[in-house]
Amino acid sequence: MANSTPARRRGTLLAGTAAVLGLLTACGNTHVGAEPARTMSGSAAPATESPGAKKPVSSPAAADTPSPVTQSGGTSTPGDAPGTATRTVAPDTAKSTRCHTSELRTAVGRNDPGAGQENFPVVLTNKSSRTCTLRGYPGAAFVNASGTQLGRDPERTPGSPVTVTLRPGQSAWAGLTFSNPEVSGAKSAKPAALVVTPPDERDPLKVTWTAGAVPVSGNASSVRLTVFAAGSGA
């Protein structure tokens, strides 16, 4: 290997040093002059909470708090605990005072004929131990021995219903009227019983019919009923 002169070695050394410095300078330029970190204005909350930070306490949502319940027309008063049902039930006067079928017995009073008309009082008597009321028309139908209805349903004679109060043992009556079939010429039949249904009730009462033939079809065959009145109709 040929020996190099001192001057050539110094030149080579200087060139290498310069290359190294140049490389370091180039690498350092990636940071020198870089834009400093900026703080953006705004109100964004930090991603994590600082130690010891307390969460704000919010009011419960309306849906989380049960509303007071009102039933049957009742009203809730101030101070009631949420979710407490306040029930005010108005008394059902008609239901509590009306005479029920089981509390009554029925009978057919004496005929009071006049001008070709047959007129019978249909009587309901309170057999219970409580006071009850009747108001309006009875239901009625003539039936044969097998229970089949004879003729059409009775018609209602126009009238003004009144409330009849029955103490135990007291009675109310409604008029049952029809034209005598022998006079009117209507087709007739002899019922075995009269079925009577008290006002606003579904269960009927039955009483044996012993007053002879009644009109069931043809001319002047209508049977009519009046509203209840106090007494037995005698």
Backbone torsions as a table, in degrees:
resi	resn	phi	psi	omega
1	MET	NA	132.6	-174.8
2	ALA	-76.4	141.0	177.8
3	ASN	-75.5	132.9	177.5
4	SER	-93.8	152.8	-178.6
5	THR	-75.9	155.3	178.3
6	PRO	-57.0	-37.9	-178.4
7	ALA	-63.3	-39.9	-179.4
8	ARG	-68.2	-37.0	-179.7
9	ARG	-64.9	-40.0	179.1
10	ARG	-64.3	-38.0	179.4
11	GLY	-63.7	-42.1	-179.8
12	THR	-65.1	-41.8	179.0
13	LEU	-62.0	-43.3	179.7
14	LEU	-64.3	-39.8	-179.7
15	ALA	-64.7	-41.2	179.3
16	GLY	-66.5	-39.9	179.4
17	THR	-62.5	-42.6	179.6
18	ALA	-62.1	-38.8	179.4
19	ALA	-64.7	-41.4	179.8
20	VAL	-63.6	-44.6	179.3
21	LEU	-62.8	-38.2	178.6
22	GLY	-63.5	-40.8	179.5
23	LEU	-64.1	-42.7	179.0
24	LEU	-64.4	-38.6	179.2
25	THR	-64.7	-41.3	179.6
26	ALA	-63.3	-40.6	-179.9
27	CYS	-67.8	-37.3	-178.5
28	GLY	-71.6	-20.5	-178.3
29	ASN	-68.7	-13.9	178.3
30	THR	-71.2	-18.9	179.6
31	HIS	-109.7	-32.7	-177.9
32	VAL	-68.0	129.6	179.1
33	GLY	81.3	3.9	178.5
34	ALA	-66.9	146.8	-177.0
35	GLU	-65.3	127.6	-178.9
36	PRO	-66.7	157.3	179.0
37	ALA	-62.7	136.1	-178.5
38	ARG	-110.9	150.5	175.2
39	THR	-102.7	118.6	-177.9
40	MET	-84.5	140.2	177.0
41	SER	-74.7	153.8	-179.7
42	GLY	147.3	-177.4	-176.4
43	SER	-125.8	24.9	-179.6
44	ALA	-63.6	135.2	179.6
45	ALA	-76.7	150.3	178.1
46	PRO	-63.3	150.8	-178.2
47	ALA	-66.4	-31.6	178.7
48	THR	-123.6	153.3	180.0
49	GLU	-83.8	146.8	177.0
50	SER	-73.0	151.9	-177.8
51	PRO	-57.1	135.3	176.9
52	GLY	82.4	-0.5	-178.9
53	ALA	-70.7	143.7	-179.9
54	LYS	-108.3	138.6	177.6
55	LYS	-76.0	141.5	176.7
56	PRO	-67.2	142.3	-179.9
57	VAL	-91.2	121.3	-178.9
58	SER	-101.6	154.8	178.6
59	SER	-71.1	145.6	178.2
60	PRO	-60.5	145.4	177.4
61	ALA	-67.0	153.8	-178.1
62	ALA	-58.9	-35.0	-177.7
63	ALA	-70.4	-20.4	-179.0
64	ASP	-81.7	-15.1	-178.1
65	THR	-103.1	114.5	-178.0
66	PRO	-60.3	139.3	177.7
67	SER	-83.8	147.0	175.4
68	PRO	-58.4	140.6	-176.5
69	VAL	-100.2	133.2	176.7
70	THR	-116.9	126.8	-177.6
71	GLN	-125.8	146.6	174.5
72	SER	53.3	43.1	175.3
73	GLY	79.7	6.4	-179.8
74	GLY	-76.0	165.7	178.3
75	THR	-126.9	144.8	178.2
76	SER	-91.3	141.6	-176.8
77	THR	-106.4	155.7	179.0
78	PRO	-57.6	141.8	179.2
79	GLY	95.4	-9.6	175.9
80	ASP	-65.9	137.8	177.6
81	ALA	-66.9	140.6	179.1
82	PRO	-56.2	138.7	177.9
83	GLY	85.2	-3.3	179.3
84	THR	-84.0	125.4	-178.9
85	ALA	-79.5	128.8	175.2
86	THR	-109.6	117.3	-173.7
87	ARG	-116.1	122.1	174.8
88	THR	-122.4	111.1	-176.3
89	VAL	-107.8	116.6	177.7
90	ALA	-71.7	136.2	-179.6
91	PRO	-63.8	137.5	176.7
92	ASP	-85.8	93.2	-173.1
93	THR	-60.4	-45.3	-177.3
94	ALA	-61.7	-42.2	-177.7
95	LYS	-70.4	-36.1	-174.2
96	SER	-80.4	-21.7	-177.5
97	THR	-111.4	-16.3	-176.0
98	ARG	-64.7	140.6	175.5
99	CYS	-73.9	129.2	177.3
100	HIS	-95.4	157.7	-177.5
101	THR	-53.5	-41.7	-177.3
102	SER	-65.8	-14.9	-178.0
103	GLU	-97.5	1.1	-172.5
104	LEU	-123.5	156.8	166.7
105	ARG	-128.8	155.5	-176.0
106	THR	-123.2	156.7	177.8
107	ALA	-154.7	159.8	174.9
108	VAL	-112.6	122.5	-177.6
109	GLY	-78.1	-173.7	-176.1
110	ARG	-71.2	142.3	178.5
111	ASN	-69.5	138.6	176.1
112	ASP	-124.6	78.5	-173.3
113	PRO	-72.2	158.9	177.2
114	GLY	-174.6	131.8	175.7
115	ALA	51.8	45.5	178.0
116	GLY	77.0	6.7	179.9
117	GLN	-106.6	143.2	173.7
118	GLU	-106.3	129.3	-173.5
119	ASN	-129.9	114.6	-177.8
120	PHE	-120.5	137.8	170.4
121	PRO	-86.4	128.3	173.4
122	VAL	-96.2	117.1	-168.8
123	VAL	-109.6	133.8	170.6
124	LEU	-117.0	130.8	-178.2
125	THR	-120.2	136.8	179.6
126	ASN	-77.1	111.0	179.9
127	LYS	-100.3	2.3	-178.2
128	SER	-86.9	-179.7	179.2
129	SER	-98.8	6.6	179.3
130	ARG	-119.0	162.2	175.2
131	THR	-84.6	135.2	179.3
132	CYS	-141.0	176.3	-173.9
133	THR	-129.5	153.1	172.3
134	LEU	-125.5	143.0	178.0
135	ARG	-151.0	128.1	174.7
136	GLY	104.5	-150.5	-175.5
137	TYR	-101.7	149.0	169.1
138	PRO	-82.9	163.4	165.8
139	GLY	-94.4	147.7	-178.1
140	ALA	-153.6	151.6	176.7
141	ALA	-162.5	140.3	172.4
142	PHE	-84.7	140.2	179.8
143	VAL	-134.0	154.3	175.0
144	ASN	-87.1	-172.1	-175.2
145	ALA	-63.3	-27.4	179.5
146	SER	-89.4	0.2	177.9
147	GLY	91.7	5.4	179.0
148	THR	-79.9	134.7	-178.5
149	GLN	-68.1	140.8	177.2
150	LEU	-109.4	122.5	179.1
151	GLY	79.3	-176.6	-178.0
152	ARG	-85.3	168.3	174.3
153	ASP	-64.0	143.0	177.3
154	PRO	-61.6	151.2	175.1
155	GLU	-91.0	159.3	179.6
156	ARG	-98.5	123.0	174.4
157	THR	-72.8	131.9	-179.4
158	PRO	-54.8	134.8	-179.5
159	GLY	-166.8	168.6	179.3
160	SER	-105.2	107.5	-179.4
161	PRO	-62.1	141.6	174.4
162	VAL	-127.7	155.3	177.5
163	THR	-85.2	121.2	180.0
164	VAL	-104.6	119.9	-179.8
165	THR	-91.7	126.7	-178.0
166	LEU	-115.9	113.4	169.4
167	ARG	-77.4	165.4	179.3
168	PRO	-51.6	127.4	179.1
169	GLY	91.2	-10.7	-179.4
170	GLN	-86.7	161.2	-172.9
171	SER	-129.9	160.4	171.0
172	ALA	-135.1	154.8	-177.6
173	TRP	-136.4	152.5	173.5
174	ALA	-128.4	142.1	-177.6
175	GLY	-80.7	134.0	174.7
176	LEU	-113.8	117.7	-171.7
177	THR	-131.1	140.6	173.6
178	PHE	-156.5	160.5	178.0
179	SER	-78.1	140.5	178.3
180	ASN	-62.5	120.9	-177.2
181	PRO	-59.8	-28.3	178.8
182	GLU	-69.1	-26.0	178.9
183	VAL	-88.2	-44.1	-175.0
184	SER	-80.2	-23.5	-176.4
185	GLY	82.5	8.9	179.4
186	ALA	-70.0	152.0	174.3
187	LYS	-67.3	138.9	-173.6
188	SER	-128.2	168.6	175.9
189	ALA	-153.7	157.4	178.1
190	LYS	-103.3	108.7	-179.2
191	PRO	-69.1	156.9	171.9
192	ALA	-90.3	-28.4	-176.9
193	ALA	-157.2	162.4	171.0
194	LEU	-112.2	125.7	177.7
195	VAL	-96.6	127.6	-176.3
196	VAL	-123.9	130.0	177.5
197	THR	-115.7	121.6	179.0
198	PRO	-62.0	156.7	179.5
199	PRO	-56.5	135.7	175.7
200	ASP	65.0	14.7	176.2
201	GLU	-112.1	162.0	178.9
202	ARG	-109.3	-30.2	-178.2
203	ASP	-82.5	129.8	-178.2
204	PRO	-92.4	166.5	170.0
205	LEU	-113.9	156.1	-179.1
206	LYS	-130.3	136.8	177.5
207	VAL	-131.2	139.9	179.9
208	THR	-64.1	135.6	178.5
209	TRP	-100.0	121.6	-176.9
210	THR	-122.9	11.5	-172.6
211	ALA	-96.2	15.9	173.2
212	GLY	89.1	-158.1	-172.6
213	ALA	-72.3	151.0	176.5
214	VAL	-132.5	152.7	179.1
215	PRO	-72.5	137.5	-179.7
216	VAL	-123.9	-18.3	177.1
217	SER	-163.8	169.2	179.3
218	GLY	89.2	-167.2	-177.8
219	ASN	-65.2	144.2	174.9
220	ALA	52.7	40.0	-178.2
221	SER	-100.1	5.2	-177.7
222	SER	-70.4	140.8	171.9
223	VAL	-110.0	137.5	-174.7
224	ARG	-124.0	150.9	178.8
225	LEU	-125.1	147.5	174.1
226	THR	-108.1	172.4	177.5
227	VAL	-73.6	161.9	178.3
228	PHE	-71.5	143.8	173.3
229	ALA	-133.1	160.9	-178.8
230	ALA	-70.2	147.6	177.9
231	GLY	103.5	-172.1	-177.0
232	SER	-105.5	-3.4	179.0
233	GLY	76.8	8.0	-178.4
234	ALA	-76.6	NA	NA
